[in-house]
């Protein structure tokens, strides 16, 4: 397995992937990027969950690139007819 270029990972991770955060201050917050299957994390606050999700997106993309898998385009970037 080849280690992906960190700059390429950051560029791909900066694309407009949908981010879903739900929960509350008592139970914590679950954050996911549904366009990247299995890309889920959590945090004690919305800010922490958002930061953790960005790290999770970068990790997901890095792992997919290392495995030679295709990186899905964000829904916002897909053309519709």
PDB file as gemmi writes it, atoms N, CA and C in Angstrom:
CRYST1    1.000    1.000    1.000  90.00  90.00  90.00 P 1                      
ATOM      1  N   UNK A   1       0.832  -1.182   0.000  1.00  0.00           N  
ATOM      2  CA  UNK A   1       0.000   0.000   0.000  1.00  0.00           C  
ATOM      3  C   UNK A   1       0.874   1.242   0.000  1.00  0.00           C  
ATOM      4  N   UNK A   2       0.505   2.173  -0.830  1.00  0.00           N  
ATOM      5  CA  UNK A   2       1.235   3.431  -0.949  1.00  0.00           C  
ATOM      6  C   UNK A   2       0.601   4.478  -0.031  1.00  0.00           C  
ATOM      7  N   UNK A   3       1.433   5.253   0.639  1.00  0.00           N  
ATOM      8  CA  UNK A   3       0.926   6.319   1.504  1.00  0.00           C  
ATOM      9  C   UNK A   3       0.512   7.504   0.636  1.00  0.00           C  
ATOM     10  N   UNK A   4      -0.741   7.942   0.741  1.00  0.00           N  
ATOM     11  CA  UNK A   4      -1.213   9.068  -0.071  1.00  0.00           C  
ATOM     12  C   UNK A   4      -0.532  10.375   0.318  1.00  0.00           C  
ATOM     13  N   UNK A   5      -0.424  11.271  -0.650  1.00  0.00           N  
ATOM     14  CA  UNK A   5       0.138  12.602  -0.427  1.00  0.00           C  
ATOM     15  C   UNK A   5      -0.783  13.373   0.526  1.00  0.00           C  
ATOM     16  N   UNK A   6      -0.268  13.868   1.647  1.00  0.00           N  
ATOM     17  CA  UNK A   6      -1.116  14.581   2.616  1.00  0.00           C  
ATOM     18  C   UNK A   6      -1.834  15.794   2.012  1.00  0.00           C  
ATOM     19  N   UNK A   7      -1.189  16.486   1.090  1.00  0.00           N  
ATOM     20  CA  UNK A   7      -1.829  17.652   0.469  1.00  0.00           C  
ATOM     21  C   UNK A   7      -3.014  17.212  -0.392  1.00  0.00           C  
ATOM     22  N   UNK A   8      -2.871  16.110  -1.105  1.00  0.00           N  
ATOM     23  CA  UNK A   8      -3.974  15.585  -1.911  1.00  0.00           C  
ATOM     24  C   UNK A   8      -5.140  15.186  -1.010  1.00  0.00           C  
ATOM     25  N   UNK A   9      -4.837  14.586   0.130  1.00  0.00           N  
ATOM     26  CA  UNK A   9      -5.880  14.202   1.087  1.00  0.00           C  
ATOM     27  C   UNK A   9      -6.605  15.446   1.582  1.00  0.00           C  
ATOM     28  N   UNK A  10      -5.861  16.484   1.956  1.00  0.00           N  
ATOM     29  CA  UNK A  10      -6.481  17.725   2.450  1.00  0.00           C  
ATOM     30  C   UNK A  10      -7.363  18.376   1.385  1.00  0.00           C  
ATOM     31  N   UNK A  11      -6.885  18.374   0.143  1.00  0.00           N  
ATOM     32  CA  UNK A  11      -7.679  18.974  -0.938  1.00  0.00           C  
ATOM     33  C   UNK A  11      -8.982  18.211  -1.148  1.00  0.00           C  
ATOM     34  N   UNK A  12      -8.898  16.897  -1.181  1.00  0.00           N  
ATOM     35  CA  UNK A  12     -10.109  16.092  -1.353  1.00  0.00           C  
ATOM     36  C   UNK A  12     -11.057  16.277  -0.165  1.00  0.00           C  
ATOM     37  N   UNK A  13     -10.510  16.336   1.036  1.00  0.00           N  
ATOM     38  CA  UNK A  13     -11.330  16.478   2.246  1.00  0.00           C  
ATOM     39  C   UNK A  13     -11.987  17.851   2.339  1.00  0.00           C  
ATOM     40  N   UNK A  14     -11.472  18.831   1.623  1.00  0.00           N  
ATOM     41  CA  UNK A  14     -12.041  20.178   1.678  1.00  0.00           C  
ATOM     42  C   UNK A  14     -13.230  20.340   0.728  1.00  0.00           C  
ATOM     43  N   UNK A  15     -13.519  19.299  -0.061  1.00  0.00           N  
ATOM     44  CA  UNK A  15     -14.668  19.384  -0.958  1.00  0.00           C  
ATOM     45  C   UNK A  15     -15.954  19.418  -0.136  1.00  0.00           C  
ATOM     46  N   UNK A  16     -17.046  19.894  -0.736  1.00  0.00           N  
ATOM     47  CA  UNK A  16     -18.289  20.117   0.041  1.00  0.00           C  
ATOM     48  C   UNK A  16     -19.104  18.848   0.329  1.00  0.00           C  
ATOM     49  N   UNK A  17     -18.516  17.950   1.115  1.00  0.00           N  
ATOM     50  CA  UNK A  17     -19.255  16.754   1.518  1.00  0.00           C  
ATOM     51  C   UNK A  17     -20.356  17.147   2.493  1.00  0.00           C  
ATOM     52  N   UNK A  18     -21.492  16.465   2.387  1.00  0.00           N  
ATOM     53  CA  UNK A  18     -22.584  16.687   3.325  1.00  0.00           C  
ATOM     54  C   UNK A  18     -22.126  16.237   4.712  1.00  0.00           C  
ATOM     55  N   UNK A  19     -22.423  17.059   5.713  1.00  0.00           N  
ATOM     56  CA  UNK A  19     -22.084  16.734   7.095  1.00  0.00           C  
ATOM     57  C   UNK A  19     -23.369  16.775   7.913  1.00  0.00           C  
ATOM     58  N   UNK A  20     -23.614  15.708   8.649  1.00  0.00           N  
ATOM     59  CA  UNK A  20     -24.823  15.614   9.468  1.00  0.00           C  
ATOM     60  C   UNK A  20     -24.393  15.461  10.926  1.00  0.00           C  
ATOM     61  N   UNK A  21     -24.888  16.359  11.759  1.00  0.00           N  
ATOM     62  CA  UNK A  21     -24.579  16.300  13.188  1.00  0.00           C  
ATOM     63  C   UNK A  21     -25.896  16.303  13.943  1.00  0.00           C  
ATOM     64  N   UNK A  22     -26.033  15.335  14.841  1.00  0.00           N  
ATOM     65  CA  UNK A  22     -27.259  15.278  15.639  1.00  0.00           C  
ATOM     66  C   UNK A  22     -26.897  14.865  17.066  1.00  0.00           C  
ATOM     67  N   UNK A  23     -27.753  15.246  17.981  1.00  0.00           N  
ATOM     68  CA  UNK A  23     -27.539  14.903  19.378  1.00  0.00           C  
ATOM     69  C   UNK A  23     -27.844  16.080  20.274  1.00  0.00           C  
ATOM     70  N   UNK A  24     -27.294  16.032  21.489  1.00  0.00           N  
ATOM     71  CA  UNK A  24     -27.510  17.123  22.431  1.00  0.00           C  
ATOM     72  C   UNK A  24     -26.353  17.176  23.425  1.00  0.00           C  
ATOM     73  N   UNK A  25     -26.376  18.217  24.244  1.00  0.00           N  
ATOM     74  CA  UNK A  25     -25.289  18.433  25.208  1.00  0.00           C  
ATOM     75  C   UNK A  25     -25.224  17.334  26.268  1.00  0.00           C  
ATOM     76  N   UNK A  26     -26.334  16.685  26.556  1.00  0.00           N  
ATOM     77  CA  UNK A  26     -26.369  15.649  27.585  1.00  0.00           C  
ATOM     78  C   UNK A  26     -25.771  14.346  27.064  1.00  0.00           C  
ATOM     79  N   UNK A  27     -26.241  13.889  25.923  1.00  0.00           N  
ATOM     80  CA  UNK A  27     -25.815  12.606  25.358  1.00  0.00           C  
ATOM     81  C   UNK A  27     -24.588  12.723  24.454  1.00  0.00           C  
ATOM     82  N   UNK A  28     -24.273  13.925  24.000  1.00  0.00           N  
ATOM     83  CA  UNK A  28     -23.186  14.115  23.054  1.00  0.00           C  
ATOM     84  C   UNK A  28     -23.720  14.194  21.637  1.00  0.00           C  
ATOM     85  N   UNK A  29     -22.831  14.382  20.693  1.00  0.00           N  
ATOM     86  CA  UNK A  29     -23.212  14.597  19.305  1.00  0.00           C  
ATOM     87  C   UNK A  29     -22.563  13.559  18.402  1.00  0.00           C  
ATOM     88  N   UNK A  30     -23.360  13.013  17.498  1.00  0.00           N  
ATOM     89  CA  UNK A  30     -22.891  12.079  16.490  1.00  0.00           C  
ATOM     90  C   UNK A  30     -22.735  12.868  15.202  1.00  0.00           C  
ATOM     91  N   UNK A  31     -21.608  12.689  14.533  1.00  0.00           N  
ATOM     92  CA  UNK A  31     -21.349  13.401  13.283  1.00  0.00           C  
ATOM     93  C   UNK A  31     -20.995  12.392  12.203  1.00  0.00           C  
ATOM     94  N   UNK A  32     -21.559  12.596  11.006  1.00  0.00           N  
ATOM     95  CA  UNK A  32     -21.258  11.679   9.915  1.00  0.00           C  
ATOM     96  C   UNK A  32     -21.205  12.418   8.586  1.00  0.00           C  
ATOM     97  N   UNK A  33     -20.498  11.814   7.647  1.00  0.00           N  
ATOM     98  CA  UNK A  33     -20.433  12.281   6.264  1.00  0.00           C  
ATOM     99  C   UNK A  33     -21.073  11.165   5.442  1.00  0.00           C  
ATOM    100  N   UNK A  34     -22.398  11.232   5.208  1.00  0.00           N  
ATOM    101  CA  UNK A  34     -23.102  10.119   4.583  1.00  0.00           C  
ATOM    102  C   UNK A  34     -22.611   9.754   3.185  1.00  0.00           C  
ATOM    103  N   UNK A  35     -21.961  10.664   2.497  1.00  0.00           N  
ATOM    104  CA  UNK A  35     -21.456  10.365   1.155  1.00  0.00           C  
ATOM    105  C   UNK A  35     -20.192   9.508   1.193  1.00  0.00           C  
ATOM    106  N   UNK A  36     -19.620   9.372   2.398  1.00  0.00           N  
ATOM    107  CA  UNK A  36     -18.437   8.540   2.602  1.00  0.00           C  
ATOM    108  C   UNK A  36     -18.855   7.409   3.547  1.00  0.00           C  
ATOM    109  N   UNK A  37     -19.271   6.273   3.013  1.00  0.00           N  
ATOM    110  CA  UNK A  37     -19.838   5.196   3.834  1.00  0.00           C  
ATOM    111  C   UNK A  37     -18.975   4.818   5.041  1.00  0.00           C  
ATOM    112  N   UNK A  38     -19.601   4.854   6.208  1.00  0.00           N  
ATOM    113  CA  UNK A  38     -18.907   4.490   7.434  1.00  0.00           C  
ATOM    114  C   UNK A  38     -18.113   5.616   8.076  1.00  0.00           C  
ATOM    115  N   UNK A  39     -18.166   6.797   7.507  1.00  0.00           N  
ATOM    116  CA  UNK A  39     -17.415   7.939   8.058  1.00  0.00           C  
ATOM    117  C   UNK A  39     -18.269   8.586   9.147  1.00  0.00           C  
ATOM    118  N   UNK A  40     -18.039   8.140  10.387  1.00  0.00           N  
ATOM    119  CA  UNK A  40     -18.840   8.561  11.533  1.00  0.00           C  
ATOM    120  C   UNK A  40     -17.910   8.810  12.709  1.00  0.00           C  
ATOM    121  N   UNK A  41     -18.236   9.807  13.512  1.00  0.00           N  
ATOM    122  CA  UNK A  41     -17.478  10.095  14.723  1.00  0.00           C  
ATOM    123  C   UNK A  41     -18.424  10.755  15.723  1.00  0.00           C  
ATOM    124  N   UNK A  42     -17.892  11.191  16.842  1.00  0.00           N  
ATOM    125  CA  UNK A  42     -18.727  11.819  17.867  1.00  0.00           C  
ATOM    126  C   UNK A  42     -17.917  12.857  18.629  1.00  0.00           C  
ATOM    127  N   UNK A  43     -18.635  13.716  19.340  1.00  0.00           N  
ATOM    128  CA  UNK A  43     -17.995  14.720  20.172  1.00  0.00           C  
ATOM    129  C   UNK A  43     -18.930  15.162  21.280  1.00  0.00           C  
ATOM    130  N   UNK A  44     -18.361  15.783  22.303  1.00  0.00           N  
ATOM    131  CA  UNK A  44     -19.149  16.243  23.441  1.00  0.00           C  
ATOM    132  C   UNK A  44     -19.920  17.520  23.130  1.00  0.00           C  
ATOM    133  N   UNK A  45     -19.458  18.275  22.118  1.00  0.00           N  
ATOM    134  CA  UNK A  45     -20.124  19.511  21.703  1.00  0.00           C  
ATOM    135  C   UNK A  45     -20.235  19.518  20.183  1.00  0.00           C  
ATOM    136  N   UNK A  46     -21.034  20.443  19.665  1.00  0.00           N  
ATOM    137  CA  UNK A  46     -21.145  20.554  18.213  1.00  0.00           C  
ATOM    138  C   UNK A  46     -19.788  20.909  17.608  1.00  0.00           C  
ATOM    139  N   UNK A  47     -19.065  21.793  18.254  1.00  0.00           N  
ATOM    140  CA  UNK A  47     -17.748  22.197  17.745  1.00  0.00           C  
ATOM    141  C   UNK A  47     -16.794  21.006  17.724  1.00  0.00           C  
ATOM    142  N   UNK A  48     -16.745  20.260  18.815  1.00  0.00           N  
ATOM    143  CA  UNK A  48     -15.871  19.092  18.865  1.00  0.00           C  
ATOM    144  C   UNK A  48     -16.280  18.051  17.821  1.00  0.00           C  
ATOM    145  N   UNK A  49     -17.577  17.806  17.681  1.00  0.00           N  
ATOM    146  CA  UNK A  49     -18.051  16.831  16.694  1.00  0.00           C  
ATOM    147  C   UNK A  49     -17.682  17.271  15.281  1.00  0.00           C  
ATOM    148  N   UNK A  50     -17.788  18.558  15.001  1.00  0.00           N  
ATOM    149  CA  UNK A  50     -17.432  19.087  13.682  1.00  0.00           C  
ATOM    150  C   UNK A  50     -15.939  18.912  13.411  1.00  0.00           C  
ATOM    151  N   UNK A  51     -15.112  19.222  14.394  1.00  0.00           N  
ATOM    152  CA  UNK A  51     -13.666  19.051  14.242  1.00  0.00           C  
ATOM    153  C   UNK A  51     -13.294  17.581  14.068  1.00  0.00           C  
ATOM    154  N   UNK A  52     -13.926  16.721  14.860  1.00  0.00           N  
ATOM    155  CA  UNK A  52     -13.662  15.289  14.763  1.00  0.00           C  
ATOM    156  C   UNK A  52     -14.109  14.748  13.406  1.00  0.00           C  
ATOM    157  N   UNK A  53     -15.207  15.286  12.878  1.00  0.00           N  
ATOM    158  CA  UNK A  53     -15.691  14.828  11.581  1.00  0.00           C  
ATOM    159  C   UNK A  53     -14.707  15.199  10.479  1.00  0.00           C  
ATOM    160  N   UNK A  54     -14.134  16.376  10.551  1.00  0.00           N  
ATOM    161  CA  UNK A  54     -13.142  16.752   9.533  1.00  0.00           C  
ATOM    162  C   UNK A  54     -11.957  15.795   9.587  1.00  0.00           C  
ATOM    163  N   UNK A  55     -11.504  15.447  10.779  1.00  0.00           N  
ATOM    164  CA  UNK A  55     -10.419  14.464  10.923  1.00  0.00           C  
ATOM    165  C   UNK A  55     -10.845  13.106  10.365  1.00  0.00           C  
ATOM    166  N   UNK A  56     -12.098  12.716  10.637  1.00  0.00           N  
ATOM    167  CA  UNK A  56     -12.596  11.430  10.146  1.00  0.00           C  
ATOM    168  C   UNK A  56     -12.666  11.411   8.623  1.00  0.00           C  
ATOM    169  N   UNK A  57     -13.085  12.516   8.018  1.00  0.00           N  
ATOM    170  CA  UNK A  57     -13.148  12.607   6.558  1.00  0.00           C  
ATOM    171  C   UNK A  57     -11.754  12.454   5.971  1.00  0.00           C  
ATOM    172  N   UNK A  58     -10.787  13.146   6.546  1.00  0.00           N  
ATOM    173  CA  UNK A  58      -9.409  13.032   6.054  1.00  0.00           C  
ATOM    174  C   UNK A  58      -8.901  11.597   6.202  1.00  0.00           C  
ATOM    175  N   UNK A  59      -9.172  10.974   7.332  1.00  0.00           N  
ATOM    176  CA  UNK A  59      -8.749   9.591   7.545  1.00  0.00           C  
ATOM    177  C   UNK A  59      -9.426   8.633   6.582  1.00  0.00           C  
ATOM    178  N   UNK A  60     -10.709   8.848   6.316  1.00  0.00           N  
ATOM    179  CA  UNK A  60     -11.460   8.003   5.388  1.00  0.00           C  
ATOM    180  C   UNK A  60     -10.849   8.109   3.993  1.00  0.00           C  
ATOM    181  N   UNK A  61     -10.598   9.326   3.557  1.00  0.00           N  
ATOM    182  CA  UNK A  61     -10.030   9.545   2.222  1.00  0.00           C  
ATOM    183  C   UNK A  61      -8.628   8.961   2.133  1.00  0.00           C  
ATOM    184  N   UNK A  62      -7.814   9.166   3.156  1.00  0.00           N  
ATOM    185  CA  UNK A  62      -6.458   8.622   3.157  1.00  0.00           C  
ATOM    186  C   UNK A  62      -6.478   7.099   3.047  1.00  0.00           C  
ATOM    187  N   UNK A  63      -7.355   6.458   3.818  1.00  0.00           N  
ATOM    188  CA  UNK A  63      -7.448   4.995   3.787  1.00  0.00           C  
ATOM    189  C   UNK A  63      -7.941   4.501   2.427  1.00  0.00           C  
ATOM    190  N   UNK A  64      -8.918   5.191   1.853  1.00  0.00           N  
ATOM    191  CA  UNK A  64      -9.450   4.788   0.554  1.00  0.00           C  
ATOM    192  C   UNK A  64      -8.383   4.926  -0.531  1.00  0.00           C  
ATOM    193  N   UNK A  65      -7.647   6.025  -0.515  1.00  0.00           N  
ATOM    194  CA  UNK A  65      -6.584   6.216  -1.505  1.00  0.00           C  
ATOM    195  C   UNK A  65      -5.505   5.147  -1.353  1.00  0.00           C  
ATOM    196  N   UNK A  66      -5.128   4.858  -0.118  1.00  0.00           N  
ATOM    197  CA  UNK A  66      -4.091   3.847   0.140  1.00  0.00           C  
ATOM    198  C   UNK A  66      -4.534   2.477  -0.362  1.00  0.00           C  
ATOM    199  N   UNK A  67      -5.839   2.214  -0.310  1.00  0.00           N  
ATOM    200  CA  UNK A  67      -6.374   0.930  -0.759  1.00  0.00           C  
ATOM    201  C   UNK A  67      -6.678   0.921  -2.255  1.00  0.00           C  
ATOM    202  N   UNK A  68      -6.467   2.062  -2.916  1.00  0.00           N  
ATOM    203  CA  UNK A  68      -6.730   2.150  -4.348  1.00  0.00           C  
ATOM    204  C   UNK A  68      -8.203   2.274  -4.686  1.00  0.00           C  
ATOM    205  N   UNK A  69      -9.007   2.686  -3.733  1.00  0.00           N  
ATOM    206  CA  UNK A  69     -10.447   2.831  -3.951  1.00  0.00           C  
ATOM    207  C   UNK A  69     -10.782   4.227  -4.475  1.00  0.00           C  
ATOM    208  N   UNK A  70     -11.892   4.326  -5.175  1.00  0.00           N  
ATOM    209  CA  UNK A  70     -12.353   5.610  -5.702  1.00  0.00           C  
ATOM    210  C   UNK A  70     -12.919   6.463  -4.570  1.00  0.00           C  
ATOM    211  N   UNK A  71     -12.735   7.755  -4.679  1.00  0.00           N  
ATOM    212  CA  UNK A  71     -13.276   8.699  -3.704  1.00  0.00           C  
ATOM    213  C   UNK A  71     -14.565   9.273  -4.299  1.00  0.00           C  
ATOM    214  N   UNK A  72     -15.705   9.097  -3.622  1.00  0.00           N  
ATOM    215  CA  UNK A  72     -16.960   9.625  -4.158  1.00  0.00           C  
ATOM    216  C   UNK A  72     -16.930  11.152  -4.252  1.00  0.00           C  
ATOM    217  N   UNK A  73     -17.575  11.670  -5.273  1.00  0.00           N  
ATOM    218  CA  UNK A  73     -17.720  13.121  -5.369  1.00  0.00           C  
ATOM    219  C   UNK A  73     -18.834  13.553  -4.421  1.00  0.00           C  
ATOM    220  N   UNK A  74     -18.685  14.724  -3.823  1.00  0.00           N  
ATOM    221  CA  UNK A  74     -19.772  15.236  -2.992  1.00  0.00           C  
ATOM    222  C   UNK A  74     -21.018  15.468  -3.842  1.00  0.00           C  
ATOM    223  N   UNK A  75     -22.182  15.291  -3.259  1.00  0.00           N  
ATOM    224  CA  UNK A  75     -23.427  15.501  -3.976  1.00  0.00           C  
ATOM    225  C   UNK A  75     -23.526  16.892  -4.573  1.00  0.00           C  
ATOM    226  N   UNK A  76     -22.989  17.890  -3.892  1.00  0.00           N  
ATOM    227  CA  UNK A  76     -23.042  19.265  -4.367  1.00  0.00           C  
ATOM    228  C   UNK A  76     -22.241  19.451  -5.661  1.00  0.00           C  
ATOM    229  N   UNK A  77     -21.326  18.533  -5.956  1.00  0.00           N  
ATOM    230  CA  UNK A  77     -20.497  18.664  -7.146  1.00  0.00           C  
ATOM    231  C   UNK A  77     -21.021  17.835  -8.324  1.00  0.00           C  
ATOM    232  N   UNK A  78     -22.008  16.974  -8.066  1.00  0.00           N  
ATOM    233  CA  UNK A  78     -22.533  16.119  -9.127  1.00  0.00           C  
ATOM    234  C   UNK A  78     -23.453  16.918 -10.036  1.00  0.00           C  
ATOM    235  N   UNK A  79     -23.336  16.703 -11.311  1.00  0.00           N  
ATOM    236  CA  UNK A  79     -24.213  17.354 -12.272  1.00  0.00           C  
ATOM    237  C   UNK A  79     -25.500  16.567 -12.406  1.00  0.00           C  
ATOM    238  N   UNK A  80     -26.605  17.255 -12.514  1.00  0.00           N  
ATOM    239  CA  UNK A  80     -27.873  16.574 -12.725  1.00  0.00           C  
ATOM    240  C   UNK A  80     -28.413  16.978 -14.087  1.00  0.00           C  
ATOM    241  N   UNK A  81     -29.143  16.071 -14.703  1.00  0.00           N  
ATOM    242  CA  UNK A  81     -29.708  16.354 -16.030  1.00  0.00           C  
ATOM    243  C   UNK A  81     -31.126  16.855 -15.909  1.00  0.00           C  
TER     244      UNK A  81                                                      
END                                                                             
